[in-house]
Amino acid sequence: MFDQDYIHLVFRRAITSDGYYRVYLGKDTLTFIKLGGQFHHRNALFQSGLMIPIFYLPYKFAQARQEKRTEYVEKLFQEKGVQGLAADKDCFQVKKRELAELEMTEKPDFKKVLSNYDYHVNFTLKDNKKLKMAVAFGESHRFIRRKLQEFNYLHK
């Protein structure tokens, strides 16, 4: 239905840098591979408000590293597929049979001022481990919902 079989999500962290992930959608497995960190999109820089001049150089450096990392991941995926990605140290997988629940949530309007990210994808595994990831800047929550439904991970 769509021409790409991946989405982009962010692990938000309070103390350390966020993790920006490309999630490859397979029939039975979700493969999460890290592409970058805090400054994964220019909107992440603009969220720093008056601090933009201080964060501009780290943002440019992070963008250059992210571009190299994205090229590497795409090349690795084309050459070795998901198995090649799974061997990367910044990768983890979640099997469909390990998922107890997957849901998308939207922050209430009164909380949107306090957060950079309004939409989340919440994974609950059968061992009660929970992964809460935000929809990345530049990514449409509607697109992510459709992709997750297309691969039968989300049923709403």
C-alpha positions in Angstrom: 0.0 0.0 0.0 2.8 2.4 0.9 6.3 2.4 -0.7 8.3 2.2 2.6 8.1 -0.5 5.2 9.4 1.5 8.1 8.4 4.3 10.5 10.3 6.7 12.7 9.8 6.9 16.5 11.7 8.5 19.4 12.5 7.0 22.8 12.2 10.1 25.0 14.6 10.3 28.0 14.5 12.9 30.7 18.2 12.8 31.7 20.1 11.5 28.7 19.7 12.2 25.0 16.6 10.9 23.2 17.0 8.0 20.8 15.7 8.4 17.2 14.8 5.0 15.7 13.8 3.7 12.3 11.4 0.8 12.9 11.3 -1.7 10.1 7.9 -3.4 9.9 8.0 -7.1 9.1 5.2 -9.7 9.0 6.3 -11.2 12.3 8.9 -8.8 13.7 9.5 -5.1 14.4 13.2 -4.2 14.0 14.3 -1.0 15.8 17.5 0.5 14.7 18.9 3.7 16.1 19.7 6.5 13.6 20.3 9.5 15.9 19.6 11.3 19.1 18.3 14.5 20.5 18.6 16.6 17.3 17.0 14.3 14.8 14.9 17.0 13.2 15.2 20.8 12.9 12.0 21.1 15.0 13.9 19.5 17.9 16.4 22.4 17.6 13.6 25.0 17.4 12.1 23.6 20.6 15.1 24.9 22.5 13.7 28.5 22.0 16.2 31.1 23.1 18.9 28.5 23.4 19.1 27.9 19.6 22.4 29.7 19.2 24.0 27.5 21.8 22.6 24.3 20.3 23.1 25.2 16.6 26.6 23.6 16.2 25.7 20.4 18.1 22.6 20.2 15.9 24.7 20.5 12.7 27.2 17.9 14.0 24.3 15.5 15.0 22.7 16.0 11.6 25.9 15.1 9.7 26.3 11.9 11.9 22.7 11.0 11.4 23.0 11.3 7.6 26.0 9.0 7.6 24.2 6.6 9.9 21.1 6.6 7.8 23.2 5.9 4.6 24.9 3.0 6.4 21.6 1.5 7.6 20.0 1.7 4.2 23.1 0.1 2.5 23.2 -2.6 5.2 19.4 -3.3 4.7 19.8 -3.5 0.9 22.8 -5.9 1.2 21.8 -8.1 4.1 18.1 -7.3 4.9 16.7 -7.4 8.4 19.2 -10.0 9.5 22.0 -7.6 8.8 20.3 -4.9 10.8 19.7 -7.3 13.7 23.4 -7.8 14.1 24.0 -4.1 14.6 24.8 -3.1 18.2 22.2 -0.3 18.1 19.3 -2.6 17.1 16.7 -4.6 18.9 13.7 -6.6 17.7 10.2 -7.3 19.1 8.4 -10.3 17.7 4.7 -10.1 17.1 4.1 -13.0 19.4 5.9 -11.1 22.3 3.4 -8.2 22.0 0.5 -8.2 24.5 -0.8 -4.8 23.3 0.1 -2.0 21.0 -1.8 1.3 21.1 -1.4 4.9 19.8 -2.2 7.7 22.2 -2.6 11.4 21.9 -1.8 13.9 24.6 -4.8 15.9 25.9 -4.8 19.5 24.7 -3.8 20.9 28.0 -0.6 18.8 28.1 0.5 19.6 24.5 2.3 22.8 25.7 4.5 20.8 28.0 5.7 18.2 25.5 7.5 18.3 22.1 5.6 15.1 21.1 1.8 14.9 21.0 1.4 11.3 19.7 2.8 8.1 21.2 3.0 4.5 20.3 2.9 2.3 23.4 4.2 -1.3 23.3 3.3 -3.7 26.1 5.1 -6.9 25.9 3.8 -10.2 27.4 6.5 -10.1 30.1 4.9 -6.7 31.2 7.8 -4.6 29.8 6.6 -1.4 28.4 8.1 0.7 25.6 6.7 4.2 25.1 7.9 5.9 22.0 6.9 9.3 20.6 6.0 9.9 16.9 9.1 11.7 15.6 9.1 15.3 14.3 8.5 15.2 10.6 6.5 12.0 10.7 2.7 11.9 10.4 0.8 10.1 13.2 -1.8 9.1 10.6 0.9 7.5 8.4 2.3 5.6 11.4 -1.2 4.4 12.3 -1.9 3.2 8.7 1.5 1.4 8.6 0.9 -0.4 11.9 -2.6 -1.4 10.7 -1.3 -2.5 7.3 1.1 -4.9 9.0 -1.6 -6.0 11.6 0.2 -4.7 14.6 -2.5 -2.1 15.4 -6.2 -3.2 15.2 -8.0 0.1 15.9 
